[in-house]
Amino acid sequence: MAKDTQVTAFDLAIYEIFPRMFVDKGGGAFKNISGILSELKSLGINTIWLMPIHPVGIENRKGASGSPYAVRDYFEIDSKLGSKEDYRVFVKTAHSYGIKVFMDMVMNHCACDSVLVREHPDWILKDGQGKFGRKIAEWEDVYDLDYHNQQLVDYMVSVLRYWVEEFDIDGYRCDVADLVPLSFWLKARHEISMIKPDFLWLSEGYENEMYRAFDITYDYDGFTNFLQYLEKKIPLMDYISYLNYQHRNSPKNAVKLRFLENHDQLRISGRLGVEEVLEWTAFMLMLRGVPLIYNGQEYLKGSRPDIFDYPPLYEKKNLWFRDFLAGLLKLRSKSPALRYGEMELSFEDRDVVLLKRFYNGSEVLAIFNFGNEEREIAIRTSERSGVLHYMEHLSDSPVHLKVRNHEMRLALNSKPLVLSRVIY
């Protein structure tokens, strides 16, 4: 965790937007995104991350319209999305709703026909034959930047300064940040802090070293274990054990970005049935870190949009699931334990996970029955006997549990339970 990261970074609830989905026949993506800000606010979102908004390369481009991560000009905006003035108005409008705006920045590579390739070929990484190169061979639509060149370093820092100074954005999501020297990120963070001290940095990389310069890192290490569990390559216990290992070995107050999907991954509704999506969504939102929702996820969208084109906007179906997600985000926003609290995960019985979050005397206990079979479990408690009173937040109903010999027994079905103690 960067030494000046504030604990309020845990307050974020991030919504990833693919701007091309909001382009209509008349263009105007920024104006159209502004039109859903009230919906996002009611959902419980307080931070928007826009995928790259720059003009993209044509040479070696992928798909019909090219990857938004093949940037042709870092100081310009894709005209199909709108103008700079449109973007400036969008940021101001988001701020009026109390919503932060993160820009997606691609600092590792640029489009093959980028202005940098044309005007500063010495800033581009070369292969063994002296030709423009890249560290990842299949990314044939980009060339990597060479950070051994101090002029390039200064230029890229000026790019980052520009969007903060001119548009008052609130954070950067930094693409493949672990492929860029950490020294660059440290310099950039210092420079931006002189402009906006509370600016936030999100790294797609996940190693602990990234916390030296970033406030938030991806949970790709945990997510990899999650996918292995879904693919039946490892048991549930191994995934839960890894999350405990990750938590124990992360820097104090390290913030992880928790997600079930993003633009690089399949939709979670394409992987799992509805009941399982419901349960894992609740689990993700109970974990220590900050949640990420990808546009359309709140409507159980099952197909992943083609990021190499301008796909149509998702349909707003399954409003009940949106309401469920909004309820979880509201609970999180009102619970210091769920935002700032310590975390304990334990494996109870087969396929049953207990997740505890506790902070300054308050505690939330979440119980997940991933086996989806009805069963009864015994939970140990410090109380020897009597009745303990809880509020179950997903159903908004009281639960009264008898205690005998330091155990309380609880009947489970396929639905998760999120409990907090009530003292009468």
C-alpha distance (Angstrom), angle and dihedral (degrees) to the residues before:
residue distance angle dihedral
M1 . . .
A2 3.79 . .
K3 3.80 109.0 .
D4 3.80 93.0 -116.7
T5 3.82 97.6 44.2
Q6 3.78 110.4 128.7
V7 3.82 121.2 -134.8
T8 3.81 86.4 -124.0
A9 3.81 87.3 77.7
F10 3.82 83.5 84.6
D11 3.82 88.4 65.0
L12 3.81 92.8 71.7
A13 3.79 122.1 112.0
I14 3.81 105.0 -174.2
Y15 3.80 128.6 -154.9
E16 3.81 117.5 -165.5
I17 3.80 114.9 -145.8
F18 3.80 127.6 -165.4
P19 3.84 98.8 -151.3
R20 3.80 94.9 -159.3
M21 3.82 88.7 68.0
F22 3.81 88.4 64.7
V23 3.80 96.4 54.4
D24 3.81 110.8 110.9
K25 3.80 129.3 -176.7
G26 3.78 90.2 -76.1
G27 3.79 94.4 44.4
G28 3.77 115.4 -131.7
A29 3.80 104.3 136.8
F30 3.81 92.8 163.9
K31 3.79 91.7 52.4
N32 3.80 91.1 48.2
I33 3.79 92.3 48.6
S34 3.80 88.5 50.6
G35 3.80 86.0 58.0
I36 3.82 92.9 64.3
L37 3.81 97.2 45.7
S38 3.80 92.5 100.0
E39 3.82 89.5 51.6
L40 3.80 91.1 50.3
K41 3.79 91.1 48.1
S42 3.81 90.6 52.7
L43 3.80 89.6 47.7
G44 3.80 89.0 58.7
I45 3.81 99.4 -104.6
N46 3.81 118.0 145.6
T47 3.82 100.2 167.7
I48 3.81 131.5 49.5
W49 3.79 122.7 -160.6
L50 3.80 112.1 -162.0
M51 3.78 115.6 -157.5
P52 3.85 112.4 -126.8
I53 3.79 114.4 -47.9
H54 3.83 98.7 -173.3
P55 3.83 127.2 110.8
V56 3.81 109.5 -86.8
G57 3.77 132.7 -137.9
I58 3.79 125.5 -93.1
E59 3.81 99.6 -164.5
N60 3.82 111.3 90.9
R61 3.79 88.7 -8.2
K62 3.79 120.0 174.3
G63 3.78 122.6 -123.5
A64 3.78 125.1 -15.4
S65 3.79 98.3 -43.0
G66 3.79 107.3 15.8
S67 3.77 132.8 -110.5
P68 3.81 117.4 -61.5
Y69 3.80 84.7 -139.6
A70 3.83 91.5 65.5
V71 3.80 96.4 81.2
R72 3.80 118.8 -163.9
D73 3.82 98.9 -177.4
Y74 3.81 124.2 14.1
F75 3.80 93.7 -162.5
E76 3.81 96.9 54.0
I77 3.81 139.5 67.8
D78 3.81 128.1 -129.9
S79 3.82 101.6 -101.2
K80 3.81 91.1 -142.1
L81 3.80 88.2 66.4
G82 3.79 94.7 49.8
S83 3.79 140.0 -93.9
K84 3.78 131.1 -58.2
E85 3.78 88.7 -103.2
D86 3.81 89.5 53.3
Y87 3.79 88.9 52.4
R88 3.80 92.5 47.5
V89 3.81 90.4 51.9
F90 3.82 90.5 47.3
V91 3.82 92.3 54.4
K92 3.81 91.3 48.3
T93 3.79 90.9 48.4
A94 3.80 91.8 49.9
H95 3.80 89.6 50.9
S96 3.80 89.8 52.2
Y97 3.82 87.1 60.8
G98 3.80 91.4 48.4
I99 3.81 90.6 -108.0
K100 3.81 122.1 138.9
V101 3.82 121.4 -141.0
F102 3.80 123.2 -138.9
M103 3.81 121.3 -167.5
D104 3.79 121.1 -147.0
M105 3.81 108.9 -125.3
V106 3.81 124.1 -165.5
M107 3.79 105.8 -160.6
N108 3.82 100.5 155.9
H109 3.81 98.7 66.4
C110 3.80 144.7 4.3
A111 3.79 136.0 -151.5
C112 3.80 117.4 -75.1
D113 3.81 88.5 -114.8
S114 3.79 95.5 41.2
V115 3.79 119.6 144.2
L116 3.81 85.6 -115.2
V117 3.82 92.1 60.0
R118 3.78 90.2 50.5
E119 3.81 100.1 41.0
H120 3.82 102.7 27.8
P121 3.82 109.6 26.7
D122 3.81 89.4 159.8
W123 3.83 88.1 67.3
I124 3.81 91.9 62.6
L125 3.81 123.1 92.4
K126 3.82 113.6 -108.2
D127 3.78 128.4 -149.2
G128 3.81 125.9 -137.1
Q129 3.79 91.3 -77.3
G130 3.80 93.9 51.3
K131 3.81 93.1 -105.5
F132 3.78 124.8 131.4
G133 3.78 107.6 -82.6
R134 3.77 148.3 -178.5
K135 3.79 135.6 -148.3
I136 3.82 93.8 -132.4
A137 3.80 109.6 52.5
E138 3.82 98.2 -156.3
W139 3.81 91.7 59.5
E140 3.78 89.4 84.9
D141 3.81 94.2 155.5
V142 3.83 93.0 67.2
Y143 3.79 142.7 50.6
D144 3.79 121.6 -145.2
L145 3.79 122.0 -116.7
D146 3.80 120.4 -120.5
Y147 3.80 110.0 -128.9
H148 3.78 92.3 -173.1
N149 3.81 84.1 82.4
Q150 3.82 109.8 85.8
Q151 3.80 91.9 -159.0
L152 3.80 89.2 59.8
V153 3.81 90.6 48.7
D154 3.80 91.1 53.0
Y155 3.80 92.1 46.0
M156 3.80 94.2 51.2
V157 3.79 91.3 47.8
S158 3.81 87.7 52.6
V159 3.82 88.4 53.5
L160 3.79 90.5 54.8
R161 3.79 92.0 46.0
Y162 3.80 92.2 49.8
W163 3.80 97.8 60.6
V164 3.81 92.3 46.3
E165 3.80 95.3 46.1
E166 3.80 96.5 42.6
F167 3.81 102.3 35.6
D168 3.82 105.8 22.5
I169 3.80 95.1 -129.5
D170 3.79 118.0 175.9
G171 3.79 106.7 -140.3
Y172 3.79 149.3 -2.9
R173 3.76 126.9 -123.3
C174 3.81 100.8 -155.1
D175 3.79 116.8 -148.6
V176 3.84 116.5 -133.6
A177 3.81 87.0 -14.4
D178 3.79 92.0 172.9
L179 3.84 89.8 66.5
V180 3.82 90.2 62.0
P181 3.84 119.4 74.9
L182 3.80 112.2 -93.7
S183 3.80 88.8 -134.1
F184 3.81 88.5 66.7
W185 3.81 92.9 52.9
L186 3.80 91.4 48.0
K187 3.80 90.7 52.5
A188 3.80 92.3 45.2
R189 3.80 92.8 48.5
H190 3.80 91.1 51.6
E191 3.81 92.5 48.5
I192 3.81 93.8 48.9
S193 3.81 92.6 45.4
M194 3.80 87.8 62.6
I195 3.82 88.2 59.9
K196 3.81 101.6 36.2
P197 3.84 115.3 9.8
D198 3.82 95.1 -166.2
F199 3.82 94.4 51.1
L200 3.83 113.4 137.1
W201 3.79 131.1 -138.9
L202 3.82 125.6 -155.1
S203 3.81 119.3 -170.1
E204 3.79 123.9 -156.9
G205 3.80 85.0 -152.8
Y206 3.79 117.5 86.1
E207 3.81 108.7 -161.6
N208 3.82 116.7 118.1
E209 3.81 90.1 -118.1
M210 3.82 88.3 70.5
Y211 3.81 89.7 68.2
R212 3.80 88.8 73.0
A213 3.82 87.7 75.7
F214 3.82 105.2 13.0
D215 3.78 134.8 66.9
I216 3.81 96.2 -155.0
T217 3.80 132.2 27.5
Y218 3.79 131.4 -168.7
D219 3.79 120.2 -97.3
Y220 3.79 91.2 -134.1
D221 3.80 91.5 133.1
G222 3.80 91.5 56.0
F223 3.81 92.1 39.2
T224 3.82 90.8 55.1
N225 3.80 89.3 56.7
F226 3.81 89.9 46.8
L227 3.81 91.1 55.3
Q228 3.80 90.8 47.0
Y229 3.79 88.3 55.0
L230 3.81 92.2 49.2
E231 3.81 89.2 49.7
K232 3.84 89.0 50.8
K233 3.79 91.8 -118.4
I234 3.80 92.8 123.5
P235 3.82 132.4 20.0
L236 3.79 122.1 -106.9
M237 3.80 89.7 -107.4
D238 3.80 90.7 63.5
Y239 3.80 92.5 53.2
I240 3.80 92.3 48.8
S241 3.80 90.5 45.9
Y242 3.78 89.9 53.1
L243 3.80 92.3 52.5
N244 3.81 88.9 53.0
Y245 3.81 90.1 48.2
Q246 3.80 90.8 48.9
H247 3.81 91.9 50.3
R248 3.82 93.8 47.7
N249 3.79 93.4 49.1
S250 3.81 100.2 43.1
P251 3.81 121.7 97.4
K252 3.78 115.9 -92.8
N253 3.81 110.6 -78.1
A254 3.82 91.7 6.0
V255 3.81 109.6 168.0
K256 3.81 117.8 -139.5
L257 3.81 123.4 -163.7
R258 3.82 104.9 -127.9
F259 3.80 118.9 -157.8
L260 3.79 144.8 154.1
E261 3.80 93.9 -158.5
N262 3.79 142.9 4.3
H263 3.80 136.5 167.8
D264 3.83 91.4 -73.4
Q265 3.81 95.0 50.7
L266 3.78 137.9 62.6
R267 3.77 116.4 -95.1
I268 3.79 110.7 -92.4
S269 3.82 88.5 -130.2
G270 3.79 86.9 59.0
R271 3.80 90.6 55.5
L272 3.80 102.8 41.1
G273 3.78 143.2 30.1
V274 3.79 120.9 -102.1
E275 3.82 96.6 -98.3
E276 3.79 91.5 50.6
V277 3.81 91.6 47.2
L278 3.79 89.5 52.7
E279 3.80 92.4 51.2
W280 3.80 96.6 45.0
T281 3.81 91.3 45.7
A282 3.79 89.7 57.2
F283 3.81 90.3 45.9
M284 3.80 92.9 51.6
L285 3.80 91.7 50.6
M286 3.80 92.3 50.4
L287 3.82 94.2 54.1
R288 3.78 120.7 100.2
G289 3.80 108.5 -96.7
V290 3.80 134.8 50.1
P291 3.82 124.9 -58.4
L292 3.80 126.0 -121.8
I293 3.80 122.1 -155.8
Y294 3.82 118.6 -169.7
N295 3.80 115.3 -143.1
G296 3.80 109.1 -88.1
Q297 3.79 94.4 20.5
E298 3.81 89.9 104.2
Y299 3.82 88.5 61.6
L300 3.82 94.6 48.6
K301 3.79 91.1 -109.8
G302 3.80 105.7 -173.5
S303 3.81 104.1 -168.0
R304 3.79 123.6 69.9
P305 3.82 115.0 -126.5
D306 3.80 116.7 -117.3
I307 3.80 104.5 -109.4
F308 3.81 90.8 -164.3
D309 3.80 91.2 67.1
Y310 3.82 142.2 32.2
P311 3.83 100.8 -91.0
P312 3.81 123.4 -169.1
L313 3.78 120.4 -94.8
Y314 3.82 117.9 -93.1
E315 3.80 120.4 -100.2
K316 3.80 117.3 -111.1
K317 3.79 99.6 -122.1
N318 3.82 131.1 139.7
L319 3.78 93.3 43.7
W320 3.80 89.3 172.9
F321 3.81 89.4 67.7
R322 3.78 91.3 49.1
D323 3.80 87.5 53.8
F324 3.80 89.9 49.4
L325 3.79 91.2 51.5
A326 3.81 91.6 45.8
G327 3.80 89.0 53.2
L328 3.80 91.4 53.1
L329 3.80 92.5 48.2
K330 3.80 90.9 47.9
L331 3.80 90.8 50.7
R332 3.80 89.9 49.7
S333 3.80 92.5 48.9
K334 3.81 91.2 53.4
S335 3.80 97.5 42.8
P336 3.82 118.4 78.7
A337 3.81 87.3 -170.5
L338 3.82 91.7 59.9
R339 3.78 93.2 47.0
Y340 3.80 105.8 35.8
G341 3.80 104.3 11.2
E342 3.77 130.2 116.4
M343 3.79 116.3 -106.0
E344 3.79 134.2 -132.1
L345 3.80 122.6 -177.6
S346 3.79 122.2 -170.2
F347 3.76 133.5 176.5
E348 3.80 110.8 -128.8
D349 3.80 122.9 -172.8
R350 3.80 114.4 -33.5
D351 3.80 115.8 -34.1
V352 3.83 93.3 -8.6
V353 3.81 118.3 121.4
L354 3.80 126.4 -169.8
L355 3.79 116.4 -156.7
K356 3.80 118.9 -170.7
R357 3.79 126.1 -169.9
F358 3.81 119.0 -175.7
Y359 3.78 134.6 177.1
N360 3.81 132.6 167.1
G361 3.78 94.2 -18.6
S362 3.82 97.3 -43.1
E363 3.80 121.0 108.5
V364 3.79 137.0 -171.4
L365 3.80 119.7 -161.5
A366 3.81 116.9 -162.8
I367 3.80 120.5 -171.8
F368 3.81 122.5 -163.5
N369 3.79 124.9 -170.0
F370 3.79 101.6 -163.5
G371 3.80 91.5 172.3
N372 3.83 88.6 68.2
E373 3.82 90.6 -146.4
E374 3.78 119.4 124.1
R375 3.78 110.8 -108.1
E376 3.78 144.6 146.9
I377 3.78 122.9 -119.2
A378 3.79 134.8 -170.9
I379 3.81 118.1 -132.1
R380 3.79 120.6 -162.6
T381 3.80 117.7 -128.2
S382 3.79 136.3 178.8
E383 3.81 89.3 -121.4
R384 3.81 113.9 93.2
S385 3.80 97.8 -155.4
G386 3.79 144.1 -20.1
V387 3.80 132.7 71.3
L388 3.81 125.3 -53.2
H389 3.78 118.7 -155.2
Y390 3.80 122.9 -145.5
M391 3.78 139.4 172.6
E392 3.80 113.7 -131.8
H393 3.79 103.6 -147.4
L394 3.80 102.9 -163.6
S395 3.81 92.1 58.0
D396 3.81 93.8 26.5
S397 3.79 90.3 -132.0
P398 3.82 135.7 127.3
V399 3.81 121.1 -106.7
H400 3.81 123.0 -161.4
L401 3.80 116.8 -163.3
K402 3.79 126.1 -168.7
V403 3.80 116.8 -136.4
R404 3.80 123.3 -148.7
N405 3.79 123.3 172.3
H406 3.82 92.1 -11.9
E407 3.80 92.8 -52.7
M408 3.78 132.1 108.4
R409 3.79 119.2 -167.5
L410 3.76 121.7 -141.5
A411 3.81 131.5 -171.4
L412 3.80 114.1 -136.9
N413 3.77 134.5 -164.5
S414 3.79 128.5 174.4
K415 3.82 94.4 -69.1
P416 3.80 121.4 91.2
L417 3.79 121.0 -118.9
V418 3.80 123.8 -142.4
L419 3.80 111.2 -168.2
S420 3.78 135.8 -177.4
R421 3.79 124.3 -176.3
V422 3.80 119.1 -105.4
I423 3.81 118.5 -157.5
Y424 3.79 114.9 -155.7
